[in-house]
Amino acid sequence: MATIGWDDFEQRLSCEDHWHADSEPLAWPVSDTLALRLAERNAATLASIAALEERRADGADDDNPVMQELQRLDAKLTALVDIVNRMVLPADQLPPRQWLRFNALGAVLPEALVPPDAPALLLRLRFDACRSLPLELPARVASRLGDGRVFVAFVSLGEDIAASLDRLVFRHHRRKVAVARQIAG
């Protein structure tokens, strides 16, 4: 596997925001069993996040009774997911929000999230759409950027998880652009 560097990371679209995040030391090298288990859980988490963040186009006819019923069902599902999230993982048990920037290659983290003297780490990100299912990303420290920031390169993700992460990053970017346009216009 080729080493992922800062320049490769910088060339790709990335998410930059505050998310609930924590990490723990990870034995290096990552075992195949652990990599497979993480890949399966991450695939399910990314699919759940995508499904919960999916929004229908607003161009539909609002007077259409079928559309109105779908909107009511969507609102009920959103409320149900919020209730389950609160029951499974109350807000006071979430890790603190941290400023992060990430894409399918790696992440820029605050130094405090990087376990000292660990060869690798397991970064756990929790998204508001589905905070009870963490995205668990194995990583190695690639470089210390200064200003209390560290670049970690993801390892053992697999092509499917990397592609799903790319889609997540793109959706996040698209939403930020849409919000910026609404504010400007």
DRENDRENPA-666156 format. One record per residue (C-alpha): residue in one letter; chain; x, y, z. Coordinates in pm, 1 decimal, always signed. Example, Ala and Ser with C-alpha at 12.3 -4.5 7.8 and 13.67 -1.06 7.14 Angstrom:
pt filum = A doba = A x = +1230.0 y = -450.0 z = +780.0 .
pt filum = S doba = A x = +1367.0 y = -106.0 z = +714.0 .
END
This chain:
pt filum = M doba = A x = +0.0 y = +0.0 z = +0.0 .
pt filum = A doba = A x = +136.2 y = +340.3 z = -98.7 .
pt filum = T doba = A x = +197.0 y = +594.1 z = +174.5 .
pt filum = I doba = A x = -63.9 y = +868.7 z = +179.0 .
pt filum = G doba = A x = +89.8 y = +1210.7 z = +213.0 .
pt filum = W doba = A x = -30.4 y = +1558.9 z = +296.3 .
pt filum = D doba = A x = -23.8 y = +1667.1 z = -69.9 .
pt filum = D doba = A x = -253.8 y = +1379.5 z = -171.0 .
pt filum = F doba = A x = -493.2 y = +1472.9 z = +109.0 .
pt filum = E doba = A x = -490.0 y = +1842.3 z = +14.7 .
pt filum = Q doba = A x = -577.0 y = +1766.5 z = -350.3 .
pt filum = R doba = A x = -910.0 y = +1603.7 z = -259.0 .
pt filum = L doba = A x = -1238.0 y = +1756.3 z = -149.1 .
pt filum = S doba = A x = -1274.3 y = +1734.5 z = +227.8 .
pt filum = C doba = A x = -1526.7 y = +1804.6 z = +505.2 .
pt filum = E doba = A x = -1440.2 y = +2065.3 z = +760.9 .
pt filum = D doba = A x = -1664.7 y = +2107.0 z = +1063.0 .
pt filum = H doba = A x = -1716.4 y = +2026.9 z = +1430.6 .
pt filum = W doba = A x = -1815.8 y = +1666.4 z = +1501.5 .
pt filum = H doba = A x = -1839.4 y = +1452.9 z = +1810.4 .
pt filum = A doba = A x = -1507.3 y = +1270.6 z = +1796.7 .
pt filum = D doba = A x = -1275.0 y = +1066.6 z = +2008.9 .
pt filum = S doba = A x = -1000.7 y = +813.9 z = +1953.8 .
pt filum = E doba = A x = -817.0 y = +529.3 z = +2117.1 .
pt filum = P doba = A x = -477.8 y = +370.8 z = +2058.9 .
pt filum = L doba = A x = -474.6 y = +93.3 z = +1801.8 .
pt filum = A doba = A x = -225.4 y = -192.2 z = +1777.0 .
pt filum = W doba = A x = -14.9 y = -181.8 z = +1461.6 .
pt filum = P doba = A x = -39.0 y = -345.3 z = +1215.7 .
pt filum = V doba = A x = -417.6 y = -369.3 z = +1206.0 .
pt filum = S doba = A x = -522.2 y = -734.9 z = +1197.3 .
pt filum = D doba = A x = -723.3 y = -858.6 z = +900.7 .
pt filum = T doba = A x = -1002.7 y = -963.4 z = +1136.2 .
pt filum = L doba = A x = -1030.1 y = -616.5 z = +1289.0 .
pt filum = A doba = A x = -1005.7 y = -448.7 z = +948.2 .
pt filum = L doba = A x = -1291.5 y = -665.8 z = +817.6 .
pt filum = R doba = A x = -1507.4 y = -602.6 z = +1125.7 .
pt filum = L doba = A x = -1449.0 y = -225.5 z = +1100.6 .
pt filum = A doba = A x = -1524.8 y = -230.4 z = +727.4 .
pt filum = E doba = A x = -1857.3 y = -406.2 z = +786.2 .
pt filum = R doba = A x = -1961.0 y = -167.0 z = +1064.1 .
pt filum = N doba = A x = -1845.0 y = +139.6 z = +869.0 .
pt filum = A doba = A x = -2037.0 y = +27.4 z = +559.6 .
pt filum = A doba = A x = -2355.1 y = -2.0 z = +767.4 .
pt filum = T doba = A x = -2291.9 y = +333.3 z = +938.9 .
pt filum = L doba = A x = -2223.9 y = +514.8 z = +610.7 .
pt filum = A doba = A x = -2536.5 y = +361.8 z = +453.7 .
pt filum = S doba = A x = -2744.1 y = +474.3 z = +753.9 .
pt filum = I doba = A x = -2602.5 y = +826.1 z = +742.6 .
pt filum = A doba = A x = -2667.0 y = +848.7 z = +367.4 .
pt filum = A doba = A x = -3025.4 y = +730.1 z = +408.3 .
pt filum = L doba = A x = -3097.5 y = +969.4 z = +694.5 .
pt filum = E doba = A x = -2935.5 y = +1268.9 z = +524.9 .
pt filum = E doba = A x = -3105.5 y = +1206.5 z = +190.5 .
pt filum = R doba = A x = -3349.6 y = +1479.6 z = +100.2 .
pt filum = R doba = A x = -3595.6 y = +1481.3 z = -183.4 .
pt filum = A doba = A x = -3591.6 y = +1757.0 z = -442.9 .
pt filum = D doba = A x = -3805.9 y = +2057.1 z = -350.5 .
pt filum = G doba = A x = -3939.6 y = +2091.3 z = -705.7 .
pt filum = A doba = A x = -4228.2 y = +1853.1 z = -643.7 .
pt filum = D doba = A x = -4589.3 y = +1968.8 z = -634.0 .
pt filum = D doba = A x = -4670.3 y = +2042.6 z = -267.4 .
pt filum = D doba = A x = -5044.8 y = +2004.9 z = -335.1 .
pt filum = N doba = A x = -4993.6 y = +1644.2 z = -438.5 .
pt filum = P doba = A x = -5148.1 y = +1425.3 z = -163.9 .
pt filum = V doba = A x = -4886.7 y = +1153.7 z = -214.9 .
pt filum = M doba = A x = -4605.3 y = +1407.0 z = -166.9 .
pt filum = Q doba = A x = -4772.4 y = +1545.0 z = +144.5 .
pt filum = E doba = A x = -4799.3 y = +1194.5 z = +288.5 .
pt filum = L doba = A x = -4433.9 y = +1123.4 z = +207.6 .
pt filum = Q doba = A x = -4333.6 y = +1446.4 z = +381.1 .
pt filum = R doba = A x = -4535.1 y = +1348.0 z = +689.7 .
pt filum = L doba = A x = -4371.2 y = +1003.4 z = +691.6 .
pt filum = D doba = A x = -4029.4 y = +1164.4 z = +652.2 .
pt filum = A doba = A x = -4097.0 y = +1394.0 z = +950.1 .
pt filum = K doba = A x = -4212.6 y = +1097.2 z = +1159.6 .
pt filum = L doba = A x = -3905.1 y = +894.9 z = +1067.1 .
pt filum = T doba = A x = -3678.5 y = +1187.7 z = +1153.3 .
pt filum = A doba = A x = -3848.0 y = +1220.9 z = +1492.7 .
pt filum = L doba = A x = -3818.6 y = +846.3 z = +1553.9 .
pt filum = V doba = A x = -3446.4 y = +846.7 z = +1470.9 .
pt filum = D doba = A x = -3393.6 y = +1140.8 z = +1706.2 .
pt filum = I doba = A x = -3576.5 y = +958.7 z = +1988.0 .
pt filum = V doba = A x = -3371.4 y = +641.7 z = +1934.4 .
pt filum = N doba = A x = -3046.9 y = +840.8 z = +1922.7 .
pt filum = R doba = A x = -3132.5 y = +1009.3 z = +2253.0 .
pt filum = M doba = A x = -3222.1 y = +678.7 z = +2417.9 .
pt filum = V doba = A x = -2919.9 y = +486.3 z = +2291.6 .
pt filum = L doba = A x = -2665.2 y = +761.8 z = +2342.4 .
pt filum = P doba = A x = -2775.0 y = +1060.1 z = +2553.3 .
pt filum = A doba = A x = -2611.3 y = +1393.2 z = +2469.2 .
pt filum = D doba = A x = -2415.6 y = +1397.6 z = +2795.8 .
pt filum = Q doba = A x = -2242.4 y = +1070.7 z = +2695.9 .
pt filum = L doba = A x = -2124.7 y = +1194.8 z = +2356.6 .
pt filum = P doba = A x = -1759.5 y = +1281.7 z = +2318.1 .
pt filum = P doba = A x = -1702.0 y = +1657.7 z = +2284.4 .
pt filum = R doba = A x = -1726.3 y = +1824.3 z = +1946.0 .
pt filum = Q doba = A x = -1388.8 y = +1869.0 z = +1781.6 .
pt filum = W doba = A x = -1286.2 y = +2065.0 z = +1475.9 .
pt filum = L doba = A x = -1190.4 y = +1812.0 z = +1208.5 .
pt filum = R doba = A x = -1117.6 y = +1807.8 z = +841.3 .
pt filum = F doba = A x = -1135.7 y = +1472.4 z = +666.2 .
pt filum = N doba = A x = -1177.7 y = +1288.6 z = +339.5 .
pt filum = A doba = A x = -1128.6 y = +926.7 z = +230.1 .
pt filum = L doba = A x = -750.1 y = +952.8 z = +264.2 .
pt filum = G doba = A x = -715.5 y = +1090.0 z = +615.5 .
pt filum = A doba = A x = -799.2 y = +1361.9 z = +864.2 .
pt filum = V doba = A x = -658.3 y = +1672.1 z = +1027.2 .
pt filum = L doba = A x = -715.5 y = +1643.4 z = +1400.6 .
pt filum = P doba = A x = -640.2 y = +1845.0 z = +1709.5 .
pt filum = E doba = A x = -330.5 y = +1706.8 z = +1881.3 .
pt filum = A doba = A x = -541.8 y = +1619.9 z = +2186.8 .
pt filum = L doba = A x = -723.4 y = +1349.4 z = +1985.8 .
pt filum = V doba = A x = -401.4 y = +1165.6 z = +1904.7 .
pt filum = P doba = A x = -303.9 y = +916.2 z = +2175.7 .
pt filum = P doba = A x = +58.1 y = +979.4 z = +2278.5 .
pt filum = D doba = A x = +315.1 y = +718.4 z = +2176.8 .
pt filum = A doba = A x = +58.7 y = +503.8 z = +1993.0 .
pt filum = P doba = A x = +166.0 y = +366.2 z = +1653.0 .
pt filum = A doba = A x = -190.6 y = +396.0 z = +1526.0 .
pt filum = L doba = A x = -531.4 y = +512.9 z = +1641.6 .
pt filum = L doba = A x = -896.7 y = +437.4 z = +1590.0 .
pt filum = L doba = A x = -1076.9 y = +764.5 z = +1514.5 .
pt filum = R doba = A x = -1447.2 y = +756.9 z = +1600.5 .
pt filum = L doba = A x = -1671.5 y = +1018.3 z = +1438.9 .
pt filum = R doba = A x = -2036.6 y = +1061.3 z = +1531.6 .
pt filum = F doba = A x = -2267.0 y = +1248.2 z = +1295.8 .
pt filum = D doba = A x = -2580.4 y = +1429.7 z = +1408.0 .
pt filum = A doba = A x = -2797.2 y = +1232.4 z = +1165.3 .
pt filum = C doba = A x = -2703.7 y = +906.9 z = +1338.0 .
pt filum = R doba = A x = -2498.0 y = +975.3 z = +1647.3 .
pt filum = S doba = A x = -2550.3 y = +630.5 z = +1799.9 .
pt filum = L doba = A x = -2350.6 y = +467.6 z = +1515.9 .
pt filum = P doba = A x = -1989.7 y = +586.1 z = +1513.2 .
pt filum = L doba = A x = -1776.4 y = +579.6 z = +1202.6 .
pt filum = E doba = A x = -1457.9 y = +402.6 z = +1317.9 .
pt filum = L doba = A x = -1154.4 y = +479.1 z = +1104.7 .
pt filum = P doba = A x = -812.9 y = +318.9 z = +1165.8 .
pt filum = A doba = A x = -530.3 y = +566.2 z = +1104.7 .
pt filum = R doba = A x = -159.0 y = +631.6 z = +1149.2 .
pt filum = V doba = A x = +4.0 y = +963.8 z = +1225.8 .
pt filum = A doba = A x = +146.9 y = +1089.8 z = +896.1 .
pt filum = S doba = A x = +268.1 y = +1435.8 z = +999.6 .
pt filum = R doba = A x = +243.7 y = +1700.9 z = +1267.1 .
pt filum = L doba = A x = +127.0 y = +2024.8 z = +1107.6 .
pt filum = G doba = A x = +194.4 y = +2267.0 z = +1389.6 .
pt filum = D doba = A x = -60.8 y = +2487.5 z = +1565.1 .
pt filum = G doba = A x = -172.7 y = +2180.1 z = +1759.9 .
pt filum = R doba = A x = -289.5 y = +1991.3 z = +1449.4 .
pt filum = V doba = A x = -193.7 y = +1643.7 z = +1327.6 .
pt filum = F doba = A x = -254.8 y = +1479.4 z = +990.0 .
pt filum = V doba = A x = -346.4 y = +1110.7 z = +1015.0 .
pt filum = A doba = A x = -369.5 y = +880.1 z = +714.0 .
pt filum = F doba = A x = -647.5 y = +622.4 z = +712.0 .
pt filum = V doba = A x = -539.2 y = +260.7 z = +673.1 .
pt filum = S doba = A x = -720.5 y = -62.4 z = +587.4 .
pt filum = L doba = A x = -1038.9 y = +111.6 z = +469.6 .
pt filum = G doba = A x = -1093.1 y = -73.1 z = +144.2 .
pt filum = E doba = A x = -1224.8 y = +70.0 z = -181.1 .
pt filum = D doba = A x = -1594.8 y = +49.2 z = -91.5 .
pt filum = I doba = A x = -1556.3 y = +239.9 z = +235.9 .
pt filum = A doba = A x = -1330.1 y = +498.2 z = +69.6 .
pt filum = A doba = A x = -1590.0 y = +551.1 z = -205.2 .
pt filum = S doba = A x = -1866.6 y = +587.3 z = +55.7 .
pt filum = L doba = A x = -1654.7 y = +838.9 z = +246.8 .
pt filum = D doba = A x = -1601.6 y = +1034.2 z = -76.6 .
pt filum = R doba = A x = -1980.6 y = +1045.6 z = -125.9 .
pt filum = L doba = A x = -2031.9 y = +1160.2 z = +234.5 .
pt filum = V doba = A x = -1775.0 y = +1436.8 z = +185.2 .
pt filum = F doba = A x = -1941.0 y = +1543.0 z = -140.4 .
pt filum = R doba = A x = -2289.8 y = +1554.8 z = +19.8 .
pt filum = H doba = A x = -2153.7 y = +1761.8 z = +308.6 .
pt filum = H doba = A x = -1981.6 y = +2000.3 z = +66.4 .
pt filum = R doba = A x = -2296.6 y = +2029.4 z = -148.1 .
pt filum = R doba = A x = -2507.1 y = +2115.8 z = +160.4 .
pt filum = K doba = A x = -2259.4 y = +2384.1 z = +270.4 .
pt filum = V doba = A x = -2262.7 y = +2539.6 z = -77.5 .
pt filum = A doba = A x = -2645.0 y = +2536.4 z = -80.2 .
pt filum = V doba = A x = -2662.6 y = +2703.6 z = +261.5 .
pt filum = A doba = A x = -2408.6 y = +2966.7 z = +154.8 .
pt filum = R doba = A x = -2615.2 y = +3042.2 z = -155.8 .
pt filum = Q doba = A x = -2934.4 y = +3076.0 z = +48.5 .
pt filum = I doba = A x = -2763.6 y = +3318.6 z = +286.0 .
pt filum = A doba = A x = -2614.2 y = +3521.1 z = +0.4 .
pt filum = G doba = A x = -2934.5 y = +3527.0 z = -205.6 .
END
